[in-house]
Amino acid sequence: MSLKDELKTLVIDALNLDELTVDGIADDAPLLSEELGIDSVDVLELAVAIERRYGIQIGDEQLGREAFASISALARFVERQRALANN
């Protein structure tokens, strides 16, 4: 499973979006949109789920906005944080 698909599954599971499927979330669609119904409380829950799953933290609000822009942006963020942790 690709990192993007893992993240989509994490979004669906963490936020109980059972009506969605991995294929129903576009890689570049805005995560913070009415389409997915994700609000600021959901973002906090998702940040905690990402911290638990990948052992990385989203340190500040600006970084969070960038990371949660889309699944593609979130995948880039996770990959960057993994690379930094391995150095």
C-alpha positions, -999 to 999 in steps of 0.1 A, spaced: 0 0 0 13 34 -9 19 61 17 -10 82 2 -34 52 5 -22 46 41 -29 83 49 -63 81 32 -72 50 53 -59 68 84 -82 98 77 -112 76 71 -105 55 103 -95 84 126 -124 105 117 -150 77 113 -157 87 77 -172 53 69 -191 66 39 -158 73 21 -134 50 4 -97 54 -3 -106 59 -40 -131 86 -30 -104 109 -17 -84 126 -44 -47 130 -37 -47 168 -44 -82 176 -31 -82 200 -1 -85 181 31 -101 210 49 -131 213 27 -168 209 30 -165 179 6 -149 158 33 -165 177 62 -132 180 81 -131 208 106 -105 221 131 -114 195 157 -110 168 132 -76 182 123 -65 178 159 -77 142 160 -59 135 127 -27 151 140 -28 128 170 -34 98 148 -4 107 126 18 112 156 8 78 169 11 60 136 43 76 123 60 89 155 61 125 141 47 157 154 32 186 136 49 214 156 29 245 148 -2 259 131 15 271 99 31 237 94 -2 220 101 -19 241 74 7 231 49 7 195 59 -31 192 58 -35 210 25 -41 176 7 -32 140 9 -2 147 -14 10 175 9 5 152 40 25 124 23 54 149 15 53 161 51 55 125 65 83 116 41 103 147 50 99 141 88 109 104 83 140 115 64 149 140 91 145 114 118 168 90 100 196 116 97 
